[in-house]
Amino acid sequence: MSLDGLLAAGILQELSGVPAPGVTSLPRLSKRLGVEASVLLRALGQMGDDLIGGQPGPGWVRVERTTERWMVQLTARGQAALAALAQQA
Amino acid sequence: MSEDEPRVHEQRIEFYEGPAGGWGALRSVKEALLRHNIPVKGARTLLAANQPDGFDCPGCAWPDRNHASTFEFCENGVKAVASEATARRAGPGLFEQYTVAELSKRSDFWLEDQGRLTHPMVYDPAADKYRVIGWDDAFALIARHLNALATPDEAIFYTSGRTSNEAAFLYQLFVREFGTNNFPDCSNMCHEPSGSAMRAAIGVGKGTVTLEDFELADAIFVFGQNPGTNHPRMLGELRAASKRGARIVSFNPLRERGLERFADPQSKLEMATLGSTPISTHYFQLRGGGDLAAVKGMMKRLLEREDAGEQLLDREFIAAHTSGVDELLADLRQQSWDEILEESGLSLEQVHAAADVYCGAKSAIFCWGMGITQHQHSVATIQMLVNLLLLRGNVGRPGAGACPVRGHSNVQGDRTMGIWEKPPAALLDRLRDVAGFEPPRRNGYDTVESIQAMLDGRGKVFFAMGGNFAAATPDTVATWKALRRCELTVHVSTKLNRSHLVHGREALILPCLGRTEIDVQATGPQGVTVEDSMSMVHLSKGLNPPASGLLLSEPAIVARLAQATLGGRSSTRWLWLVEDYRRIRDLIERVFPDFRDFNARVDVPGGFRLYNGASERTWHTPSGKAQFFTHAIPRDTPVHRARRRVKDAIVFTLQTTRSHDQYNTTIYGLDDRYRGVFGQRRVLFINREDLRALGLRDGDWVDIRTVWDDGQERRADRFKLVSYDIPRGNLAAYYPETNPLVPLTSVAVNAGTPTSKSIPVVLVPHPVAAVA
């Protein structure tokens, strides 16, 4: 149940391809990745900067609630993490 | 109500014409989401998460079909999730802004509406405010109090029915190792009589049916239950049963829309055409507490038809599997119809009709709720229900059985885990063998006994794992006095509630994770397990980041408290256990053989069903058989006695009830849509003829006074009369507002459950000037 590295990488990759201003909705991201919403929500929860288990998350993504929907965005730290992943590959 | 009290709708009383569910439910869902700043369009993403990989709905204990339910359309489930996932926060700033005295003036709705608690708080008597405290200091404070007690029995450990199996197991382990069985729980206030009655009758204190049985039943009887508000997902099963032609027979003093018609928000046809499905084929509005008489009448009718030459009794089953039928049949033969009709409030034709539906069904399920359990004679009533099932072999075969519908989402699991003030010796033996300590053998206090113990000084530390004890319990004045006499009160909570404001000399609020939140421990994110009303055990894993980085999970709170309190006295590796909840489940498996291969079986989507002997016609009773019990129709209840005593006023039977915008003590809003009440809660439902008899009118205000014999005045003032379809002599009003009217000593025989559904009361006009 810990954060799935492949899924996290997939989320980062998908978010990096979102056209400006780089914000996408949660349902759209779920559809694009073909990942169940419950799985995606849990992963995003661990990729943000919230304190979980007393530790701050990596801050790779920002999830914001608007009146109508959840919006997801890649952060600068997320872009850096994605670049590091690309270098490793 | 204060100026800034939230009010969703203006106050009005307006007859509700629609079905349960339908567009009204969707509108209500939208309002609930917006209220808590949860995006409406994306909500389905969150709410559809009650799937094998998601979290268990923190609402009710009705099971999910394959645990992949249509959660997004369970209106009250949405309210529960939205309430927990709210963006609002009750942080240190709130507690700095208000003294406890000021907070105490606020409504229960306002308190909960402040949002999620974020920090551990300790009461500062000098300022009458809660202040931030560190977790270690909080645990040290509790440990200091516990270890200073003259005996462990001076501590009382309450459990809410939302507590997970893992937390509940650790909790009972800690408390028993500490040295007491003082485990009051919410079961004491709801389905304790079901357990007591059924264990004696069929050897298991739980329901015997599964959801699949609902697909096969020819008839479903619903006694004293309002699923439209309290278990909305049950309406889906009733709707499906109705559509395939099953008979659905409801017994309820109040006309409840959810038992009449339901529009499934998932059904495009019903939603598009504003259609709905009838639910009850028969609806019997009996007197409050008249169920035992009604069921006895049904049995008498069955027997009369049998004696007339029909073959309605399952004689083969009765001979092979039961004991005591001769006494029951003899009692039924001598039972007068006059008494049955007088006490049930039904006509002979109605009782016959109900019995004839039962006799015509090849298989039948009996469901019941707190309309059955919260009477003095509730255990007897449930045993009569079981009698009726047994007479036609309707236990332990497909499409048939008993279905006590539990309230809180893990109330049944908590009892399974040993949250029980009267633990069986076998459980204590297993704990001793597995955990290596000698558990206390004397029974502990149930909820009412706990209040009495705190009142007379035998209870000095009160620890609540969840819930809202001060609001949920009866005899509010006495209960609050009891809590205030404690040396220490501690509440593990997600939101601010009344119990935090009715506190002991020292007091703590310990904020915990909700079930929708990600719970990360040393080995990574964890899942917890729960057991639903049909004994299905499944895993629940949170999805949302915690409301605050300082929240601890309930298992972690128990472990750290145990470590702080027991220290080197315990050989249990508390902190190691909570690093990985699979370790807790391994320990559970060693104590409870029914949980063999626990971790493996719970990893399967949907989980597994616990062994249930009665479902397989194996009877774990002293005789080895299912037991018929013979009970007289009660003629000496508190209401009977009050009516004999009071001659100059009408003595009513008051039942407490929930509104559609609440779950137990949690108030989500001020509407009760299906009963036509909007923007208010201090209403009193009354029969129109009774209004005339009192010389009062719809909308008049009254005070309610209990008729009791201990010399104490119990009253609840300023209720607006609302004429309603309810039998004469009966009243209904919301709880917790009417809890002050329930005498502490008025409990179910052999169960101790407060008799909140049959309070003898009189009405007194409220001074008009005060209302204005």
Interface residues (C-beta under 8 A of the other chain):
Chain A: M1 S2 L3 S25 L26 P27 S30 E36 A37 S38 V39 L41 R42 G45 Q46 G48 D50 L51 I52 G53 G54 Q55 P56 G57 R65 T66 T67 E68 R69 W70
Chain B: L34 N37 I38 P39 V40 K41 G42 R44 T45 L46 A48 A49 Q51 D53 G54 A87 I518 D519 V520 Q521 G524 P525 Q526 G527 K541 G542 L543 N544 P545 P546 S548 G549 L550
